[in-house]
Amino acid sequence: MITFIGAHIFVVIILINSLMKYIEKTKAVNLFLILLITYDLTNILKYTAIMLSIEQGVISFVLATFIQIFFGIIFSFMSLKTKDFPLPTKN
């Protein structure tokens, strides 16, 4: 389980790096990347909670799983090219 958490932390770092490059290149925030980072952070927290306390961790695990099902439904309708939100810039 620790290896699983470590791998997902690595994936989150890669996704954050990708988001920063995307923001720098397009001057816009991509909703898909934000949701994907949030999904993966939920995954990390879900397994960390179960490792720290089995009683309270089970409740957190179940709640996080329902949230991830919601994310799965959202990802069925979204892709990387779905929506960009432009950032206000000073001239």
C-alpha angles and dihedrals in degrees: 000000000000089000089051091052091046092051091051092049087054090050091050090052090051091048093049090050090050091049092051091050090048092051091048092049101043103021088229136102116237114222093206093058092047091052092045092053090048090049092052093046088052088053092052093047092046094058094038090055092051090050094050100047125006095198099048092028092064091057091048090046093054094045092048090049091055090049089050091052087056089050089050091055090049092049089054088069101034137070137174090275096051109101137350124193111208117228118230110246133194116236 
